[in-house]
Amino acid sequence: MASREEKVKALMVIRDLSAKSDFNAAKHEDIVSALKKTYGGTSILLYRLRKDGLIFSPIRGCNRLTDEGRRFLNDILTSTQPMIDTIPAACSTYTA
């Protein structure tokens, strides 16, 4: 299962690559390069994002954020939740 961090990073990459593209979609191979993952690993991640309704593929081999994907990413980037998520990890390394 893709972690929340992986999802957010992939959505940010797709958003940024789409903004630079003439057809407003990120090419699969560009996403692979930006994420520094294998082609197969990226394909699985993109499949999960599509299944979650966060991205769609307007053209074969290209991906774009859905409205839900943009809302999800915006909520993450504007919330304090990422800081809160680090607290349990930090506390687990503390020993009295």
Buried (B, 14 or more C-beta within 10 A) or exposed (E): EBEEEBBBBBBBBBBEBBEEBEEEBBBBEBBBEBBEBEEEBBBEBBEBBBEBEBBBEEEEEBBBBBEEBBEBBEEBEEEEEEEEEEEEEEEEEEEE
